[in-house]
Amino acid sequence: MIATRVIGAVMAVVLLLGLPHTNAVDTEVSLKEALESVSAYCLEKVDKPEYGDEWFCYCFVASAVNFPDTFRDAYYQSLCETLNSCNGELDARKYTEYSRVILALTALEFDPTAVAGYDLTLPLADFDGTVRQGVNGAVFALLALDSGHYRIPAVEDGKTQATRERYVTYILDRQLGDGGFSVSGTTADPDMTAMALQALASYAGDAKVDAAIEDALTYLSTVQHTDGGFDNWGVENAESCAQVLLALCELGISPEDARFVKNGSTVLDALLRYRNTDGSFRHTKEGNTDFLATRQAYMALTALWRTQEGMSPFYALEGRISFSDIAGHKNRTAILALAREGILSGRGDGTFDPDATMTRAEFAALIVRAVGITPTELGLFDDVQETAWYAPYVGAAYESGIVKGTSATQFSPDAAITEGEAETMVARAAPLLQLALEPGEAWRTSQAPASRGAVVQLLYDLLSDAGRIS
């Protein structure tokens, strides 16, 4: 369960007594005070969340607000009612609707793959449908899928299978010459650029992604105003400041980084100039309270607070996929790709140990998850106890014709899998992904133990050939 904590006693007092709603500007405030007051303001406005309040639900969890289960249940019930009324189709063209809901469900600890009988990750498996909204669609698909490390399901026949790598490539290919991104057209804007950075943050470490991130940061630094703020299409506004601040936090960059301090002012300073004394925010400095500006400011302030508290990033409440020992490793791309699909995990200490050996039991679990077979315990081998964690995986792999025992009664689950065995089993799995089975197995004779990284590479190549990952 994702832990929730009360931010502080001040918030409780605010909620009990209430604050006068005023449009007076207040910039002389700490991050803690600003976060507490915007949290209180939003909780007062959204005390019984329903479908459409996803961002507020996400922020309440991310900022560690303490709320009862009735709050979670109210949103979930509203969402289920909505899904039932529209037969599971939240929007025929805007798949960001699904991305936003997935983020909220993840934060509230509900399973987005089974809501009122619907798998809400399924629309994001349709690559063409998702990117109908351009960069925006790809960005939020990645943020949603990565928030809970969800595996992308198989797309319906006749549609293009989405993969994380395909979404990343789509974003990279649409970076403009000045380093920025745009919702549409050829003129970059800070909001879309910042959102692209938020999605790409999970893929830092890849040379192409890193280069794109640096170019986008250069663009943002260049267009930042002398007071630390930003404009979108010529209008200085709070939302642009909020999105840039959120992007910096996702990338682990301090708002006081020299590139983003202009005349002594940071983007946080600029954002707070839109703040009202009741905790809400304005869209423009001369305007009235704006709920969209307030919500995005809440997101940014929460992201910065999480960063300063040493917590996981705003869009990674469960932590990002990362292993400390695969930098520069030849199988790094494959390891991270399968980890993001939920097929594998590390040693539990932040490492993957790519050059170590892998047991036959571990391999059985990996290939069953990779191919998408339902685990089932068959009780075929004397050395595979039915209580063993790997028993259902061995049973499923055997029943599917992927693995065999080392004898009629033995599976040897703790033995290191050999290169020949791994190659043979991957070849047997190919037809389950509609790939041709290579003729014969006699050539797969290597008895050398296969490394964990090499095994993952074999599975990655298999899924790539099947169009399930790229």
Secondary structure, 3 states (H helix, E strand, C coil): CCCCCCCCHHHHHHHHHCCCCCCCECCCCCHHHHHHHHHHHHHHHCCCCCCCCHHHHHHHHHCCCCCCHHHHHHHHHHHHHHHHHCCCCCCCCCCHHHHHHHHHHHHCCCCCCCECCECCCHHHHEHHHHHHHCHHHHHHHHHHHHHCCCCCCCCCCCCCECCHHHHHHHHHHCCCCCCCECCCCCCCEHHHHHHHHHHHHHHCCCHHHHHHHHHHHHHHHHHCCCCCCCEECCEECHHHHHHHHHHHHHCCCCCCCHHHCECCECHHHHHHCCEECCCCEECCCCCCECHHHHHHHHHHHHHHHHHHCCCCCCCCCCCCCCCCCCCCCCCHHHHHHHHHCCCCCCCCCCCCCCCCECEHHHHHHHHHHHHCCCCCCCCCCCCCCCCCCCHHHHHHHHHCCCCCCCCCCCCCCCCECEHHHHHHHHHHHHHHHCCCCCCCCCCCCCCCECEHHHHHHHHHHHHHHCCCCC
